[in-house]
Amino acid sequence: MSLVSLILILIVVGVVLWLINTYVPMDPKIKSILNAVVVIAVVLWLLQVFGLMETLWNIRIGKTS
């Protein structure tokens, strides 16, 4: 994936989220939950795009058998 397409996707996601926050009447709690879900999804997607998700799966916490 090229850097230009990555930036374009991030811009589109940001604009869509801004449009939803501005023009869709919602309870502020629901808006904050929606914003958090979108940010977490974008961060996980970016980790996957840059190949860091596979290295996170190899981290072990605690005893190994």
C-alpha positions, 0 to 999 in steps of 0.5 A, spaced: 500 500 500 502 506 498 503 512 502 499 516 498 493 511 498 494 510 506 493 518 507 487 518 503 484 513 507 485 516 513 483 523 510 476 520 508 475 516 515 477 523 518 472 527 514 466 521 515 467 521 522 467 529 522 460 529 518 457 524 523 459 528 529 457 534 526 450 532 522 448 526 526 444 528 532 446 523 537 447 523 545 454 525 547 456 519 550 454 515 544 459 520 540 464 519 544 464 511 544 463 511 536 470 516 536 473 511 541 471 505 536 473 508 530 480 511 533 482 504 536 480 500 529 484 505 525 490 504 530 489 496 529 489 497 521 495 501 521 499 496 525 496 491 521 498 495 514 505 496 517 506 489 519 507 490 527 501 486 528 504 479 527 510 481 532 505 483 537 502 476 537 509 473 539 509 477 545 508 472 551 506 475 558 507 470 564 510 463 564 511 459 558 510 451 558 
